[in-house]
Amino acid sequence: MIRSLCVFCGSSPGHDPIHADAARALGAALGEAGIDLVYGGGRVGLMGIVADAAMAAGVRATGVIPRALADLEVAHHGLSALHVTGSMHERKAMMADLSDGFIALSGGIGTFEELFEIWTWGQLGDHAKPVALLNIAGFYDKLTGFIADVVAAGFLRDVHSAMLMVEEEPRALVARMQAYRPAVVRKWIEDDQR
């Protein structure tokens, strides 16, 4: 059961307002589904936008931010809950523990790093939670094309590539994640190890 979803996203809104619109739409979709938000705890960029939209839609927004960033005054102090950690490693572990699945919105290197780490943890069987890209305006098209190239080159198995959901519309992605069944991923891992 999906009770909370972690959203990885940019601390910038990006140049094209379509990304901010998508963050607002994702926050609203979480609210409609009654799913709480877990995210990086910032008040700036897409981070602040998705948090404010989720809370406006009636669900909790829990932020997890390392002390170094909180001290730079980017922490969102209007959240349902804000956890301050000692390091980025602690932040990611706490976000993973608090979440039933993970979505990457548009973002930069930090978003990519969080996405790939949590996907890797799923590949290794450390969790059986859904991992997804919200591919707004083709933002992740080159990445998904590259992932297909990695599969074709023999460095990523089809079963692990298929673990990454990709959708272009927030409500469709939330619905797909709600329909997710962890046993499917576990079976992929078991079959792959034979």
N, C-alpha and C positions, 0 to 999 in steps of 0.2 A: 504494500500500500504506500502510495506517495503522499506523505504529509508535509514534506518540505523539499524544496529544490534549491541547490546552490547555483548561483549565476556568476560566471566569470565574465568580466567585461572591462572596457577601457575607463581609465580615470580622466579621459578626454571625451568630449561629445563627438569628436570627428568633424570634418568640414561639411559633410552632407547631412542635413537635418533628418534624413530618412533613418539614420541610426538612432538618434534620440527618440524619434517616433516609435521605432521598434522596441526600444527599452520601455517606453510608456505602455505600449501594447502588451508586452510580456508581463509587466507588473499587473496590468488589468486582467490578463488571462489567468494569472496565478490567483488573483482575488476571486474571479468567477468560479474557479475550480476549488476554492477553499484551501489552497496550498500555500504554506508559509515560505518566505524567502530567506535564504542564507546567502550572504555575499561578503565582499571584502571590507565593508564598514566605512567606505569613503562617502563624502557628501558632494564630491565633484564629478563631472563627466557623466558617462552612462551609469556609473555606480550609483550616484545620487538620484538620478532620474528613475531608475528601475525601483529603487527602494521607496522613494516617495510615491510612485504609482502603485506599488503593492500595498502600502499602508493606506492610501486613499481608497483602494478597492476593498479594504476591510480585513487584510491578513497581516500577520506579524512579519516584521523585517528584522532579522538578526544580523548584525555586523560583526566581523572578526578582523581586527586590524593590529599589526605589530606596533609596539610602543614607538618606534622611530617614526612611523608615519603619523600616528596619533599626535605626537609632539609637534609635528609640522602643521598642525591645525587643519588637517583634512578629514578628521574623523567626523562622522555624522552623529550629532548628539541628540537628534530627535527620533531615534530608532526605538523599536520595541525592546531591544536588548543590544548592548554593545560589549563585546569581549576584547580586551587588550592583551595581546600575547607578547612574549619576549623575543620572538623571532618569526621570520617568514615560514620556517619549517613548522613551528607550532601552529601558526595561523592555518596553514593548509591541512594539517592533521585535524584540527578542531572543525574546520569547515566540512571536511569529509565525514567526521563523526556525527555532525548535526544534520546531515543531508541524506535524503533518500534517492538522489539523482543529481546530475550535473549538466548545465547548459552553458555553452560558450556563446556569448553575444560578440559583436564586433569589438575589437580591442587590439592591443599591441603585444609586445614581447612577453609581458607578464601574463596576459590572457592565454597566449599560446603555451607558455610553460605550464600553467595550471592545467590546461586542457590535456596536454600530452602526459603529464605526470599521473593525473587521475585515470586516464585511459590505460596507461601502462599498469597501474595498480589493478585495474579490472582484468587486463590480459593475464596478469600473474595470479589471478584468483584471490587477491587481497580483499576484493569486494565484488558484489554481484549487483551493482546499481547501474541504471542507464546513464550513458554519456552521450551528449548531443551537441550539434552545431545549429544555431539559428542563423541561417545563411541569407542575410538581408541584402537585397540588390546584388546578388552574386559575389558578396564580399569574400566568401570562402571558396569560390569556384576553383581558383588556382591551387588551393590547398587540397581540395578533394581530388582534383586531377593528379596532383603529385602523389597523393596516397595511392591512387590507382596505379601509377607508375611504379611505386615501391612494391605493390603486390605483384605486378607483372615481372619485376626484377627478382622476385623471390626473397625479399627481405621482410615481408609482412604476409601472414597467411590470410586467406579469404575470411576465415572464421573470426579473426581479430579485427579485420577491416570492417566487417559487418556489425561489430559491436558499437560503432559510432553512428548514431542516428543523425540524419541531416534533413531539416525542414526549412521552408522559406516563410512560414506564417506562424506567429506565436501560438494561437489557439490550437492549430493542428499539431504543433510540437508537444504542447502540454497534454493534449489528449493521447498522443502516441506514447508519451512517457507513462501516463496513467495506465495504459493497456499493457505495459511491459511486464514480463514475467521472469524473475531472476533465474528460475530453473533452466531457462533456455541458454543463458550464458554459461551456467555451470556445465551443461551438457556439451556445449562447444568446447570448453576447456578440457573436459574428460575425453571427448572424442579426439581432440588434437594431441593429447598426450599418449595415445595408443600407438 
